[in-house]
Amino acid sequence: DTSLMFINCFSLEEINFGNFKTSKVINMEGMFECCASLKYLNLSSFDTSNIENMNSMFTLCASLKELNVLNFNTEKVKDMNSLFAGVVNLTSLDLSSFSSDNLEIINFMFKNSFNLKSIKFSNKFKPNIKNMYGAFFNCESLEILQCSEDLYDEFVLKETGIYNLEKVKFVSIDGPNPELKEFKSQYHEHILKKEVINDSKSCEGCSLIFNEDEMFTCKECNFSFCSMCVKMEKKKGYIALKSLNFPVVLCKL
């Protein structure tokens, strides 16, 4: 158990782990929590194959500008709550070694990491996670989220906060799909065709406003769906609505 091992070591700037052996460690909860001055962490000696709890492991490590966790094996991890919360100087995270075989909770996983611009997952991180609440709260700089389509759908459908981030672009790791150019929605009687809009339009599904972006629009009516709402309806049979009181808008004749 290495939980809370360095918690609140506010002035600590560097740790040399050398041959620090962690193969029998089960709990790393809050291990570096509030180590606000840590500028660098070399965790290449860490064996995380038996870790079950990573709750708040790097929370408020505000001075870290990079973090290499590509050697992390997370097959047995159940809790990643607030794992990277408040790591305000990180701009990218490569989590392609992370798997979610036993993962149950990622609530507030990246909360308040204001400067985080890109996050990369692999297909080992699957949408089998029960608790995702607030995973991306206040990640206002996030521009690229690279993961499987199924995982991204779960991020959108559950209250992770990803739907409210204006800059984020989803990058699928599933391989190329044929480009969808038109779509027939159950919520509208005409065919919607994909086009680049030159002005601001509100999506009839999620109510978000899009400016100079691609949308599926009706040539005959003032009706538009964003690409995400089209994808949701096409895949799930319904739209990931922001409000349960969403009115079905029909043609304006």
C-alpha positions in Angstrom: 0.0 0.0 0.0 1.6 3.3 -1.1 -1.6 5.4 -0.7 -1.0 9.0 0.4 2.7 8.3 0.4 3.7 11.9 -0.7 0.4 13.7 -0.1 0.7 17.4 0.6 4.5 17.5 0.0 3.9 21.0 -1.4 7.6 21.9 -1.9 8.8 18.6 -3.3 10.2 19.2 -6.8 11.8 15.8 -7.7 11.7 12.2 -6.6 14.3 9.6 -7.7 12.6 6.2 -7.6 15.6 4.2 -9.0 14.7 0.6 -8.7 11.6 1.2 -6.6 9.6 -2.0 -6.8 5.8 -1.9 -6.9 4.8 -5.3 -8.3 3.0 -6.2 -5.0 1.3 -2.8 -4.5 -2.5 -2.9 -4.7 -3.4 0.7 -3.6 -1.8 3.9 -5.0 -4.7 6.2 -4.0 -3.6 9.8 -3.6 0.1 8.8 -3.8 1.2 12.2 -5.2 -1.9 14.2 -4.3 -1.2 18.0 -3.8 2.5 17.7 -4.7 2.1 21.1 -6.3 5.8 21.7 -7.0 6.6 18.4 -8.7 8.0 19.3 -12.1 9.0 15.8 -13.3 8.1 12.2 -12.5 10.0 9.2 -13.9 7.7 6.3 -13.2 9.4 3.8 -15.7 10.3 1.5 -12.8 6.7 1.2 -11.7 4.9 -2.2 -12.1 1.2 -1.5 -11.8 -0.1 -4.9 -12.8 -1.7 -5.5 -9.4 -3.0 -2.0 -8.7 -6.7 -1.8 -8.0 -7.0 1.8 -6.8 -5.6 4.9 -8.5 -8.1 7.4 -7.0 -6.6 10.9 -7.0 -3.1 9.6 -7.7 -1.9 12.8 -9.5 -4.6 15.2 -8.2 -3.3 18.8 -8.1 0.2 18.0 -9.3 0.0 21.5 -10.7 3.6 21.9 -11.9 3.8 18.7 -14.0 4.2 19.7 -17.6 4.5 16.1 -18.9 3.7 12.7 -17.5 4.7 9.4 -19.2 2.4 6.5 -18.1 2.9 4.3 -21.1 4.3 1.5 -19.0 1.2 1.4 -16.8 -0.8 -1.8 -16.7 -4.3 -1.0 -15.5 -6.0 -4.3 -16.1 -7.0 -4.7 -12.4 -7.7 -1.1 -11.6 -11.3 -0.4 -10.4 -11.1 3.2 -9.4 -9.6 6.1 -11.4 -11.7 8.8 -9.7 -10.0 12.2 -10.1 -6.8 10.5 -11.3 -5.6 13.6 -13.3 -7.8 16.3 -11.7 -6.3 19.7 -11.4 -3.1 18.8 -13.3 -3.2 22.3 -14.8 0.1 22.4 -16.7 -0.3 19.2 -18.6 -1.1 19.8 -22.3 -1.4 16.1 -23.4 -1.9 12.6 -22.0 -1.2 9.4 -23.9 -3.2 6.7 -22.1 -2.9 4.1 -24.9 -1.5 1.5 -22.4 -4.6 1.9 -20.2 -7.2 -0.9 -20.2 -10.6 -0.9 -18.5 -11.2 -4.6 -17.9 -12.2 -4.1 -14.3 -12.7 -0.3 -14.2 -15.8 0.9 -12.4 -15.3 4.6 -11.8 -13.7 7.5 -13.7 -15.7 10.4 -12.1 -13.8 13.7 -12.4 -10.9 11.9 -14.0 -9.6 15.1 -15.8 -11.6 17.7 -13.9 -10.0 21.2 -13.9 -7.1 20.3 -16.1 -7.5 23.6 -17.8 -4.6 23.4 -20.3 -5.1 19.8 -21.4 -5.4 19.8 -25.2 -5.2 16.1 -26.2 -6.0 12.8 -24.7 -5.3 9.5 -26.4 -6.9 6.1 -25.5 -6.6 2.7 -27.2 -9.2 0.0 -27.9 -8.2 -1.5 -24.6 -10.2 1.3 -22.9 -13.8 0.2 -23.5 -17.2 1.6 -22.6 -17.8 -0.8 -19.8 -17.4 1.8 -17.1 -20.4 2.4 -14.8 -19.5 5.8 -13.3 -18.2 8.6 -15.5 -19.7 11.7 -14.0 -17.8 14.9 -14.6 -14.8 13.2 -16.2 -14.1 16.2 -18.4 -15.5 19.1 -16.3 -13.7 22.4 -16.9 -11.3 20.9 -19.5 -11.9 24.0 -21.6 -8.7 23.7 -23.7 -9.4 20.1 -24.8 -9.1 20.0 -28.6 -8.5 16.3 -29.5 -10.0 13.2 -27.9 -8.7 10.1 -29.6 -10.6 6.9 -28.7 -13.0 4.3 -30.1 -16.4 5.4 -31.3 -18.2 3.3 -28.7 -16.2 4.9 -25.9 -16.9 8.4 -27.3 -20.6 7.6 -27.5 -20.6 6.7 -23.8 -18.7 10.0 -23.0 -21.5 11.9 -24.8 -24.4 9.9 -23.4 -23.3 10.0 -19.8 -22.8 13.2 -17.8 -19.0 13.5 -18.4 -19.1 17.1 -19.5 -17.6 16.4 -23.0 -20.7 17.6 -24.7 -20.2 21.1 -23.4 -16.6 21.6 -24.6 -16.6 23.8 -27.7 -13.1 23.0 -29.0 -13.0 19.3 -28.7 -12.8 17.2 -31.9 -13.3 13.4 -31.8 -10.7 11.3 -33.6 -11.7 7.7 -34.1 -9.2 4.9 -33.8 -11.6 2.4 -35.3 -10.4 2.9 -38.9 -12.1 4.8 -41.7 -15.8 4.7 -42.2 -17.7 5.7 -45.4 -18.5 9.4 -45.2 -22.2 10.0 -44.5 -23.5 12.7 -46.9 -27.2 12.5 -46.2 -29.5 11.2 -43.5 -33.2 10.6 -42.9 -34.1 11.4 -39.3 -37.1 10.1 -37.5 -37.5 13.7 -36.2 -37.9 15.3 -39.6 -39.8 14.4 -42.8 -37.2 15.5 -45.3 -33.8 14.2 -46.2 -31.0 16.1 -44.4 -27.9 16.7 -46.5 -24.4 17.4 -45.1 -23.0 20.8 -45.9 -20.7 23.5 -44.6 -22.8 26.3 -43.1 -21.6 29.9 -43.6 -23.4 31.4 -40.7 -24.5 30.4 -37.1 -27.1 27.6 -36.8 -28.6 25.9 -33.8 -28.9 22.1 -33.8 -32.5 21.0 -33.3 -31.3 18.0 -31.3 -28.8 19.3 -28.8 -29.5 23.1 -29.1 -25.8 23.9 -29.4 -24.9 26.6 -31.9 -22.5 25.9 -34.7 -20.6 28.5 -36.8 -18.9 27.8 -40.1 -19.1 24.0 -39.5 -20.5 20.9 -41.2 -24.1 20.2 -40.4 -26.9 18.1 -41.8 -29.6 20.5 -43.1 -32.9 20.5 -44.8 -33.0 22.3 -48.1 -36.7 23.0 -47.7 -36.9 24.0 -44.0 -34.9 25.8 -41.4 -33.9 22.5 -39.8 -30.4 21.3 -38.9 -28.8 18.5 -37.0 -25.1 18.5 -36.0 -23.0 15.6 -37.0 -22.9 14.2 -33.5 -26.7 14.1 -33.2 -26.9 12.4 -36.6 -24.3 9.8 -35.5 -26.1 9.2 -32.2 -29.5 8.6 -33.9 -27.9 6.5 -36.6 -26.1 4.3 -34.2 -28.4 4.2 -31.1 -31.8 4.9 -32.7 -32.2 8.1 -30.7 -30.4 11.3 -30.0 -28.3 12.1 -27.0 -30.5 15.0 -25.9 -29.4 17.7 -23.5 -32.9 18.0 -22.2 -35.5 15.4 -21.6 -38.1 17.9 -22.7 -36.8 18.0 -26.2 -39.7 18.8 -28.6 -39.9 17.0 -31.9 -39.7 19.7 -34.4 -41.5 19.0 -37.7 -41.3 20.8 -41.0 -42.4 24.4 -41.1 -44.9 24.3 -44.0 
